[in-house]
Each structure stands twice: as structure tokens, then as C-alpha cells.
Amino acid sequence: MGISEPLYDRVSSAESSSTLEDEKDFDPFELKQQHLQTLQTQYFRRLLVANVVLFCVSALLLATTYIRSTPSSSKFVEKFSSYSPAREAVKYVSGTFNATQGEASGYVGTSNETEEMWNWVTVDIGDQMITPEELKLVNKPEDSIKTKDPKTGKEGYRIGLEVFHQLHCLNLIRKSTFGEKYKDKADFKDKSETEVRAHLDHCLEMLRMNIMCQVDIGVITFHELADKPGDPWPDFSTLHVCRDFDAVRTWAIENTVANDDIF
């Protein structure tokens, strides 16, 4: 009977030594330190992400606050103007006044074209309407004249926009300087001298108050004319930021409820 092979191989002294050495190098404290470093790394990563998110949210809130705090035209008009239903139509445009003396516009004179231009800014525009709630905002009594919107049938209070009355007044003064031309026309025909004078004085006062109310601070420079040395001459072609007249006129026409001229 032969000798059987052993079931297990003998472990060499080298292998045994290596295994024991590995077990000897295993350090629970070092493992704990590595675990703590991993946790710290994860913590700082999460903290960084949280800071980035917080920064983005803060930037968004700052931008939103800035946008909301930047006044729009409507907010500007609401803050610095008395109430008007036409404030929704107000927008601002920049331009230069072409007012050099001797360079007349179409609004000067008595031609048919001049009449059409003045009618375009005065006669061709009717009156508008406000609600009872809006009447309180303009501080007017409830016995003000009422009217009805022909398009909607709603009842309200009849109003006009001051700009068109002011232009009416300016046109009246223009006409008064051409007495013979307009003596038999509206505003002058069948009116006594006293009545005409009272109307003109009223218009002068309206324009004076409006000019003093607006207090235009535009800058006028001076220059010398070639044929008049030493005689400073004002340059009336000045820069201005204006409310867009056409936009307000369009609003007024779209919201007209009455067209009879009562100025």
C-alpha cells in the first residue's frame, strides 16, 4: 500500500511571514483617520455646493431687486404726475428743438397748411371719460358733467386732457396776432373786445402757469453772428427729453366719447 498524498500543502515560512507582516501593518487608527478624511472631503464638497447655490440665489434676488427698483416710464409718471387715465400712453423720446429764429415751422403763419396742422393738435381731438373712482383721484366733485361711452354704453365723467387745451390757447394767441384774418372766424366772430380780451388773458395765464410748473431746465448757449461781432445770439436748438405727443394723441382719439368743442 503506497503512501497517500497529504491533503494540505505545507505553508512556507516566507508566506507565513508575509501574512503575519500584513496583519501586523493593519492599523485601526489609520483606518479611522482615512474615514474621517473622507467625511471631511464630502462635507467640504457639500459646503461648496451650498455656497454656490446661495451665491446664485443671492445674485438672482439682487438682479430682481434692481430691475424692480429701476423706474419704468409708467412708474415715473405715476410718482411725479397727478393722476390721469392717459398716463398709460406716456413714453419718452429724445430730440432737438428746431427753434432757430427766422426758421419758421408749419405752425407759423396763416396758410391752409398751418390751419390743418393746428386743427390736428386741437380741433380734431375730442374729450374722454373717467370712472367715478377716477374722479376721486383727480379730486373733483360728483356733480361734474357725466357722459356715456358710445362704444361700451358705460357712464362716467367727461374729461379733456390739458395739453390740448394749452395748444388751443396758444393757437388763439397766434390768431389774435392776425386780427384781420380771423376777426370773422370762431373765437372772435360776434365777440366783444372785452370777451376776446378775457379769453386771451385766460389763455396767457394757463400757459404761464404750465411753463412755470414744468420749469424747463434745458440749456441755451450763445454764439456771435458773422455780421454782428460782439453781439451774443442765443441758440434755441436745444436738446430735450419729451413725452411722445403722438402717443398721447393716439390714446386720446381711441378713448374719445364726445367731439363737440367746448373750450
Phi, psi and omega in degrees: 000124183281167180278125181285153178287143179294145180291329183233145176276150178288134177282130181289156179296329180292314179296318179298321179294321181295317182295317180295326179293319178299318181293327180292325181285340181295121185235109180302326180295319179295321178298320179295321179296318178298319179296319178295320178297321178297316179297319179296318179299315178297320180298313181293325176297314178297321178296320178297315178298317180298319179295319179297315179298315180298318178298315180297318179295317180297317179297319179296316179296321179296316179296318179297317179298318180297315181297318181290329182278343178284117186290130173277173179301317182296319179293321179297313180296318181298323184282322190249007179231153173292161186296141173206138176294344181274000184295338177294340181269352186285129169217161189249141179227150178256147179188176180247129175294127174264085189232027178296129183300133181098347177254085187285146174266181179292349180275359181254136178111199183224019182289166177299323178296319178297317179299318180295322181292319178291324176297325182296328182260359181226285189297324186283004182243128182268201180255163183242193185217147173234162181277167175302326179292321179290330178300323178292327181291332178263006173059048179244152184288158182286351177271012173298155183297130178265160177210176181230136179287117183295340182274326184249340183081359180285146180261144178201200182249134183288135178222163169229158177268136186300327183303323183284329174290321179297321177292324174302316180296317179296322178293323178298317178296319176303312181298324183294339179279352175240062187309311183295326182292323189245007185297335179253018180252173180306148183081346181231326183295135179061021177251138176287163179299324179295318180295317179296317180298319180295320179295316179296317179297320176301314182293320177299319179292319179299316180291320178300312182296320180294317179297318180288333177287317183286328178046068179296120181254022175301152187260129176252123176262172182231152177211166180264140174279146183301323182267003180224067179297142180081004181243092182303137181237130183288140175260104185272003176276089190244155179282140178215153167251119189239154167287139184290107182298316183300323181294318179290320178300317179299316178299315182299318181291319180294337182248020180289135177239346180210142184241359179286133183281116182243008178289000000 
